Each structure stands twice: as C-alpha cells, then as structure tokens.
Amino acid sequence: MALLFSAHFSGQESYLFSNDLYSGINAAGISPTHIFLNPNPWEVNLIAEDIFVQNDYGYVSSQSILGLPGSTIKTASIPNNITGANTPNVFDYYNKDFTTYHFSSDLYGPSFSIRTTIKEKKYAFGLFSRLRTQSSTINADNYLRFDNQQILEPESYVMQPLKMSFMNWAEFGFNFATKIFPYADQQWIIGGNIKYENGLDAIVISEKSLELRRTTETDSSGVGRKIISAHDFDIDASYATNYNFSTKRYEPQRAGTGFGIDFGLTMIDQDENSDEYDTKFSLNILDVGYVHFTGENHNFTGTAIQLTDNPAFENKKFDDPQKILQTLSNEVYGDPQQSFRGSGFKIGLPTSVHMNFSKNVGTNKFIHANWIQRVPVFENSLRRSNIFHISYTVQKPVIGYGVSSSLYEYRDVQFGAYFRVGPLILGSENLLPMLFSQRKLHSADFYFALKLYPFWDNEMKRHRRQKCHCD
C-alpha cells in the first residue's frame, strides 16, 4: 500500500500547463526560455504543487483517488478469497516479473519573473524556489510475486541487479532568457537556469549481486518450515536524513549541497508585437548536476545469511535506518560497525532531454507535442519518467484551459486537463483516476498553482506605446 500512495520516494512538471503562455516562471523547470514568451512583463507565483505517482507493482481495486479518504482498504488474502478481482477496496498485486515506479512532488514557493529592455535588447529574468521529492525504480526484479500469489519460491533464484534512489531537496534557481540572431527570419531565444541545490534527505540502494535460496528445515516434532536465505550478495546502501528518530520530529538542516543547470533553445515564428506565435520548436536539456550528501555508506558482501525465522530480525522494531544497517552488519560480519564505508555520497539530478513543438490553430488556440526522455548522467542519478504528450489548449489573458493525452513510459495511456482562471490554476496529467473509479487504481497526478500578475499587459497596450514615426 505504501508503494502506491505514500511519499515513495522522478520530476514530473505539468506539461499541459507549461505550454500556456501565461505559465511564466512555473514553466522554467521544463522550458527555461518560456518566460520570454509571457505577454505580461511581471508575474509572481505564490505557491504551486504537482504530485505524481505511478507504479505497476500494486493497485487498489474499484476505487478513485477522491474516494480513498473515506474508504477502508483491505489487503488481498488468497486463503480468504479476498482479491482485487472479486472485491472492491482491496490492495492487490500485479505480480509481474519486473516492476517500475516513479514518484515526484514538486512544490514551487515564492517565485517571480520579469521582462525588461536593456540597451534596446529584450531580456527575461526570474528567481524561483522549489521543494522537490523524487524517487524511482526501473524494472526491479519482483521476487515478492511468489509470496503474493502463495506460490512456492524456486529453490534458487538469482536476482537481477537493482538500483533505487530517493532524494528530497530544496532548489533555488536563477532563470534568464533573451533573443539571439536578431536578423534571422524566425525569432531564436536562448535561456537557462542556474540552480543551487540544498539536500535534505537521500537514500541509494544498489544491489549488484544476490541469490535467494529456499530450503526446508524439520524440527524435532517432524514439522517442516520454509527458510529463505541470501547468498553471494554484494549490496551498497547509503542514506542521509533530517528526521530525528529519537524525538520523532523532522528537523530541517543542510545534509548535502550541489548545483544544477538547465539549458533551452527555442525557435518561433511570431510578430514581435503579437502575443501569439504561429509555430514554436523548443529543445531543452534539464537537470544536469548532482547533490553531495554527508550521511552513511554501507556495504554488505557475504556468502550466506538467513532472512526468515532469524531471531535477529523477528519481532524487532526497526524505526531507525541506522539500527537496521547495524543489525545487518552484525549478521553479515559479526560486528555492527564493520559495514560502514564512509560518510560522503552523490545523487545525480534527474537529467533529461525535453523537446516541444507547438502550433497555432486559431485565435488563442494551440496544439502541442512534448517528448521527455531521461538520460541519467551520474551513477546514482534519479530517473525521470519517459513521456510522450500531446495537448490542445485555449489561452486567453484571464482564462485558459486544455486537454491532453500522454504515453507514460511509452506504454500507458493517460488523459489530462487543466483550467486557469485569473490567479488560480488547477489540473492533472492523469485525470480519470482522480474522478472516476478504476478497476485497478495504481497512479495519480494533481497540479495546482496560485499566481499574481501585478502589471497586466497586452498587444494593444504595446501598440500604443510604440513611437510614432509620423511626418
């Protein structure tokens, strides 16, 4: 259940709203040049939040996101004939050979952007603050599928290598954009973000080799019991956290530091004084950088360790990751401290390439295509979800709205919509699970923002400000 709806901890901005000309600084994280296209010379984001979760490990049967708070969810039980296939409100399992999940929470704090002219050249600048939480696992070997189906595990099972990363961090960025190639037929805009990263919490687990074996032991009364043990394993585990497990309080402070950059290049066909463009093509390279944490690194390398019916693990309360790692170290090495390998580790930002094409199809009406492909750079990089996204939007100064369809990981079809009225924006890239009961509820996405436009501007005002060259 926790895998689906708790903070499981890649980014997932609102691609639909980011195409809106009035999204401003809220789109800087996915398209650094976008603030240059904002018809308003100033805009302020007060708060914005986007939460995204998707997995193919577990699901809740016959339920919607809005219906969850008032529901009692049971866990599937094959002996009692309670499964997601025959009972609503049951947490059940897909039981695939390999599973993938993504999670992201992206909270924009106070942020703003401004367009100005310096020595007859137009620029756009912005400052933004974000609290980001991301995690993912790609094609993890699902050994638990045997127990979930109450199928006897193989006597020997060699796990495929696994990499899982989680990071919670604060980001402070400077955004800029300006025109280049002033005499070209099209407008060319270059932009970027320079970002300071303040790491708060992180986990990295890397399983390089692991064999799980099932044996049967018989006690003195002749009763057999199943034993699962790990063999020939090599596993690295690193963590840093601001949660105080003694006081059970979260005490924010710097656990890591780093830097990141985004780069964007946009070509548009647009009259200089018009709010709307005819066509737009944008290429963006996002989240190149990493955060260096000070925490704990552990390595567990050994030939055999018993996992089930082990007194060291049975009926023990492990509410502190340090206790878990020390207990494992004692089992593997006979010393609770021997697994410790140092205090420094890095996690790469969720690097990706984003391409966007937009076309004006009528007054205030546009169609868009977005493609995001993850390209992890560092060994412990977070992994953003791959997305192909198409949308139709209507963008007016006070009201905007649109609908979209997307392919998550190029296989799962999702439908979204957004609505902007004045300072309020509401939307979802995966709307159906929010509102309607799903046979297998396994994903969610929700976006909202509250913005201010202190100095409203439009095409007519800019025309009136132009100098008259009358004779």
N, C-alpha and C positions, 0 to 999 in steps of 0.2 A: 504493500500500500504506500509505503514511504517513497518508493521509487517513482510513483506517478504524481504525487501531489505535494510532497514536501520539498524544501529547498535543496534538491539533489545535485548536487552541485556539481551551448555555445552560443556571439551575440546575435541577437535577433531583434533588429530595429523594425519599426513599422514601415515596410517597403511601400505600402499603399499610401500612407500619409506623407512619406518622404518625397513623393513625386509632386505634391501640392506646392505651387509657387509660394504659398504663404506659410510653409512649414519652417522656413528660416533656419535658425540655429539648431532646431531639433533634427534636421537632416544632415548636419555637419558630420556626424559619425559614420554616415554611409556614403555621402557625396560632399566632399569638402568645398566644392565650387558652388553649391546650391544657394548659399546666402547671397551670392552676387545677383541672382535672378529674382530675389524678393522685391515685389513692387513697392514695399514700404521701406523708407530709409532707416527706420528704427523698429525693433521688436524685442520683446522681453519674454522669456519663458519663466514662469513662476515654478511650475512643477510638472513633470511628465513621468509616466511609468509604463513600461512594457514588460509583461511576464509571458514567457513561452515555455512550454513543456511538451515533449513528445517522446514516446518510448514504444517498443514492441516486445516488452517482457511481460507486463501485466495490464489488466484493464478492469473497469467496474461495469457490470452488466446492466443494461436497460436504464441508463441514467444520463443526466446532463450536468454541466458544471454548476448551473444555478440551482439544481435540485439536490446537490450534495450536502449543503449545510443542514438541511432538515431530515437527512436520511441516516439510517443505521446500516452500516456496511458490514457484511459478514465475509469471512474468508472461506474460500472453496474447501469443501470436505467431501472427498470421494466416498468414504465409508458411509456417510450420512446422506449421500446422493444430493449434495448441495454443490452445484456448479454454475458457472456463468451461462451455460447453455440452457439450463432449465429453471433458473431462479433469478429474479431481479435483485439489484443491490448486492451483488456478490463480487468480491475481488478475486479474480481468477487469472490464469496464466496462458500466454500464447504458446509456450513450450516449443519455441523454435530452437534450432541448433545453435544459432548465434543471435545475439540481441544488441540493439543500439538505443541509446537515449541521448537526448540533448535537453539542457535546461539553461535558461538565462533570465535574469531580472536586471532591467536597465532603468535606473532611476535618475532622471535629469533634475538637478537642483537649479537654483537661480542661474540664469544664463541670458546672454543678450547678443545681438548683432547690430551693426551699423554700416550703412553705405555712405561713402563720402567721396569728395573730389580733392585731390592734392596735385597742384600744379597741372591742372587740366587733364588729369588722369584719374579714372574712377577706381576705387578700391572698396572692398568689403572686409570688415574685421568682426571678430566675435570672440567671446570668452564663454566657456561652458564648464559646468561641474557635473559629474556623474558618479553614481554609486553602482558598480557593476558586479554581478554574481554570475558565474558561468561554470558549467561542468558538462562533460560528455564522455561516453564510451562508445567506440565504434566496433561493431562485430565482436562482442565479448562472447567467449565460449560459455554456453549455458548449461553447465553441469547440473544445475538445480532442476532441470526439466525432468530428470528421473524421479526425484523425490516428489515434485509437484504432481506427477501422474501416478505416484506409488508404484513405479516400475523399478525392479531390481537393477542397481547400478552395475556396469561392467566390472569384471574383476580387476581390470587395469584400464585406466583412461588417461591419456596424455593430453593435458590442456594446451590449447593454443596460446601463444604469448598475449598478454593483456596490458593495456596502458589506460589508466584512468587518472584524470586530473580535475581539480576543483580550485577555483580562486574567487575570492571576494576582495574587491579593491576599489579605492576612490581614485577618480581621474579628474585632473584639472587641465583644460586644454585652451590653446590659443588658435583661432581659426582665421585664415586670410584667403582672399581671392581677388584676382584682377584680370584684366584683358591683356592678351599678347597678340602679336601680329596685327597691328592696327589697320593695315591696308589690305588685309585679306577680304575676300568676298563674304566669308562667314565670320561670325564672332568666335574667337577662341579664348577660353577662360581657363586659367590655371589656379589651383588652390591647394591648400594643405592644412593639416593640424599638427601642432607640436604639443605633446601631452606629457605631463608629469604623473607618474603612477605611484600611488601610496598603497602598498599591500597590507591587507588586514588579516586574511585567513587563507590557507592553502593546504591542499593535500595532493600528493602524487603517489600512485601505486604502480609499480612496473613489475609484472611477473614475466620473467624471461624463460623459465622452465619449471614445470610442475607435473608430476604424475600422481594421480589419485588411485588408490587400490582399495578393493573391498575384500575383506576376509570374514570368516565366521569363527567365533570362539564359543566353546561349550563349557558351562560351569559344572560344578560338582553334581548338580541335580539333573544334568543332561539337557538343560535349556540352552539353546544357541542364541547368540546375539551378533548382530552385524557391526563390524568395525570398519570405519573409513580412516585411512591414513594417507599422509602426504610423503612422497619420495622424490629424491633427486631434484630438489627445489632450489631456485635462486630468485629471490624476491626482494626488491627495494621498496622502502616506504619512507616518505618524508612528509612532515606536517609542520605548520605554524598556525597559531590561533590566538585570538584576543579573548576567548571565552575562559573565564576563571572557574574551573571545575570545583574549587573549594567553596567559593561564595555563591556559585551558580548564577553569575552575573556576567554580562558582556561588557568588557572594559576597553573601549576603542583606543588603540595607540598604534604607532607605526611598527609593523612587523616586517616590512620589506619596502624597497624603493626601486623605481625604474623609470624608463622613458619609452615613449612610443611616437610614431609618426604615421600620418595618413597622407596620401597624395592623390590629387584628382585633376583630370584634364577633360574639358567639355567643349564641344563644337555645337553652335546653334545657328540656325537661320532665323534672324529676328531683326525687325526695325528697331533702331536704337531707342526710340521714344515709346515703343509699344510694350504693354505688359505681357503680351502673348508671343510665343515663338511659333514657327511653322514646324521645324524638326529640331531635335536635340539628341546628341550622342555623347555619352559620358563614360570614361574609363577611370576606375579608382582602385588604388592599392591601399588596403586598410590594415591597421593594427600590426605594424612592423615594430617589434620591440619585445621587451621582457621585464619581469619584476624579479629582483633578487631578494629572497627571504632569509631571515635568520630564525631557524627553528631546530628541528631534529631530523637527521638522516639515519636510517637503519637498514641493515642488510641481513637477510636470513638465507643462509646456504647450508644445506644438510642432506642427509641420505634418507632419514625417516623420522616422522613424528606422528603420533596418534592424535586424530582430530575429534572423534566421537568417543563417548564414555571415558573421557580423560578427566581425572579428578582436578587437574589444574584449571580446567575450563568449566566443568559442570557446577551449576548453582553458584556461580560467581557473578557479582555485579561489576561490570566494567564500564564506568561512567567517565573515564579519563583515558584518552588515547595513550598517554604515557604508561599507564598501568597495563594496557593491552600489549603494548610493544615490549615492556619489561617481562611480562609473563611469557610471551612467545620466545623472547631471548633466553629466558631461564630453561624453557623446554628444549630449545634447539642446541644451546651452548652450555647449559648448566650454570649460567651466570646472567643475571638480569640486565647487566650493563654492556655485555660483550657485543650486542648487535649495533650499538651506537657507532656511527661512522663520521660524525661531524655535524656542524650546525648550518651550513650555507647550501642553498639550492635555488635554482631558477625555474620559473614558469614562463613560457612564451605567450604573448598575446595571441588571440585567435585570428591570425593573419589570413586574409582572403583577397580575392580579386572580384570587383563588382563592375559589371557593365550594364548600362542603361540606355534604352532607345525610347524616345517619346515623339509623338506625332499629334499635331493639332488637327482635329477633325470637325471643327466648327467653333463658333464663338464660345469661349470658356470651356471647350470640350477637348479632351485629350485621351489618347490610348498610350499605354506604356508597356515596356517589356524589361524586366530586371533579371539578371543572372548573377548569382553569387556562388563562387567556387572556393572552398577552403584550400589553402596552400601553406600548411604548417611549416615554419622555418626552423624552430628550435626543437630539441629532443623532447622537451616536456611541454610543448605548446598546447594550449586549449584548441579545441577543434569546433569551428563554427559549422552549423548545418548547411548543406548544399541546397540551394533553392533556385528554381526557375519560376518566374512570377509574371503574370500579365494582368493588366487592370485598365479600367475605364473610369475617368474622373471628370467631374464638373467643378471648375474652380472660379468662384466669384469672390469679390473682396470681403463680403460678410459671411457668405455661405459656401461651403464646399462639400462634396460627397463623392463616393465612388464605390465600385465593386471590383473584386479581383478573384483570380484563380491561380493556384500555385502547386508546384510539384515539390514536396519535401523529400530530400534525398533522391530526387528524380523518380520517385515511385508512388508516393502517397498524395492523392489529390485533395486539396483543401480550398475552401471558398471563404472570402473575407469581404468586409465592407467597413467604411468609415464615414463619419459625419462631423463637419466643422461648422459651428455657428458662433460668430463673434469670437470670444476668447476661449471657448470650450471645444475640445476635440475628443471624440470617442471612436474607438474602432477595434477591429480584430482581424487578424490574418487567417483565423480558423473559427469562423462564426458559428457554424452549425452545432458543434459540441457545447457551446455556451448556452444556446437557447433550446435545443431540441434533444430529446432522449436518444442516446446512441446505443446500439446493440452491444458495442464494445467501446466504452469510453476510455481512451488512452492518451489524449492530447488536449491541450488548451492554449489559447493565446488571447490576451486582452491588452488594450492600449488606451490611455487617456492622457490629456495634457490641458494645461491652463496657461494661456498666453495673453500678453498685452501688446497693443500696437499704439505707442504714445503719439506718433506723428503719422497720421494716415496720408497716403499719397496715391495718386492715380495718374493715368495717361493724360487727362485733361489738365490737371494741375501742372504737370511738367511742360505741356504745350504752352500754357500761359506764361511760364517762367522763361521761356526762350527769348533771346534778344531779337528784337525786330530789326530787319535789315531793309527797312523801307527807304525809298528815295525821298 
